[in-house]
Each structure stands twice: as structure tokens, then as C-alpha cells.
């Protein structure tokens, strides 16, 4: 074998990435609402959970405009879990 060279392409989009999540929170899922808007499910970060069952996460929904970076909370969690299939 000869002339085998590893090349890494410069990917300009990587330099344009933005983070929309505030410090201390985690985004659990997202859905595109429109070309400029994403709905994300967000909860407070839990650094104490390392193993075992995942604790209940009280999530809120946020509408995020990826152009203006404005985020609006559109759903609010209850203080206690709600049984759905009871």
C-alpha cells in the first residue's frame, strides 16, 4: 500500500453552532415547529444521579426561535407526578 493519507475536512458549520440551553438545565427532546422554531422539553440538571433508577424529571416545554434566540416557556410542570394510565 502507498499514498494512504488521512485528511480532515474543515467543516464551516461547526464554527456556527449555537447553544440555546441555559446553564443548569438539560434538553430531553425536541420537535421542529416551523423553519425557525423548535419546541424543546427541558428540565433542571440532576448531577446527583449517577446510577440506579432515573429520578422523576419535571419538564417544561419551551418554544425557541433559532434566528432571534428568544425562548418562551409554553408549558409548566406540576409539583407532583401525574398518573396518566391510572
C-alpha positions as CSV (number, residue, x, y, z in Angstrom):
1,X,0.0,0.0,0.0
2,X,1.1,3.5,-0.7
3,X,-0.2,7.1,-0.7
4,X,-2.6,6.4,2.1
5,X,-3.2,9.8,3.9
6,X,-5.7,10.8,6.5
7,X,-7.3,14.2,5.7
8,X,-9.7,16.1,7.9
9,X,-12.1,18.4,6.1
10,X,-12.7,21.9,7.5
11,X,-16.4,22.0,8.2
12,X,-17.5,25.7,8.4
13,X,-20.9,24.9,10.0
14,X,-19.1,23.6,13.2
15,X,-17.9,27.2,13.8
16,X,-21.5,28.5,13.6
17,X,-23.1,26.1,16.2
18,X,-25.0,27.8,19.0
19,X,-26.2,26.5,22.4
20,X,-29.7,27.6,23.4
21,X,-29.9,25.7,26.7
22,X,-29.4,27.7,29.9
23,X,-26.7,26.6,32.3
24,X,-28.0,24.1,34.9
25,X,-30.7,22.6,32.6
26,X,-30.9,19.7,30.2
27,X,-32.9,19.3,27.0
28,X,-34.5,15.9,26.8
29,X,-36.1,16.1,23.4
30,X,-37.1,18.4,20.6
31,X,-39.5,18.8,17.7
32,X,-39.4,21.2,14.8
33,X,-42.4,23.5,14.9
34,X,-41.5,25.6,11.8
35,X,-38.4,26.5,9.8
36,X,-37.3,29.0,12.6
37,X,-38.9,27.4,15.7
38,X,-38.1,24.4,17.8
39,X,-40.1,23.1,20.8
40,X,-37.8,21.6,23.4
41,X,-38.6,19.6,26.6
42,X,-36.3,21.0,29.3
43,X,-35.7,20.0,32.9
44,X,-33.3,21.1,35.7
45,X,-30.0,19.2,35.6
46,X,-29.5,16.5,38.2
47,X,-25.8,15.8,38.9
48,X,-26.5,13.6,42.0
49,X,-28.0,10.7,39.9
50,X,-25.0,8.5,38.8
51,X,-26.6,5.1,38.7
52,X,-29.8,3.3,39.5
53,X,-33.3,4.4,38.5
54,X,-33.6,7.8,36.9
55,X,-35.4,10.3,39.3
56,X,-38.6,12.0,38.2
57,X,-37.8,14.9,36.0
58,X,-40.3,17.8,36.0
59,X,-40.1,19.0,32.4
60,X,-41.3,22.2,30.8
61,X,-41.8,23.0,27.1
62,X,-40.0,25.9,25.5
63,X,-40.5,27.4,22.1
64,X,-37.1,28.5,20.8
65,X,-36.7,30.8,17.8
66,X,-33.3,29.7,16.4
67,X,-32.9,33.1,14.5
68,X,-33.6,35.6,17.3
69,X,-32.6,33.1,20.1
70,X,-35.8,34.1,22.0
71,X,-37.1,31.3,24.2
72,X,-40.6,31.3,25.7
73,X,-41.9,28.7,28.2
74,X,-45.2,27.3,26.8
75,X,-45.9,24.5,29.3
76,X,-45.4,24.4,33.1
77,X,-44.8,21.2,35.2
78,X,-47.0,20.2,38.1
79,X,-45.4,20.0,41.5
80,X,-46.2,16.3,41.8
81,X,-46.2,13.5,39.2
82,X,-49.5,13.0,37.3
83,X,-50.6,9.4,36.8
84,X,-51.6,9.0,33.2
85,X,-52.6,5.4,32.9
86,X,-54.4,5.0,36.3
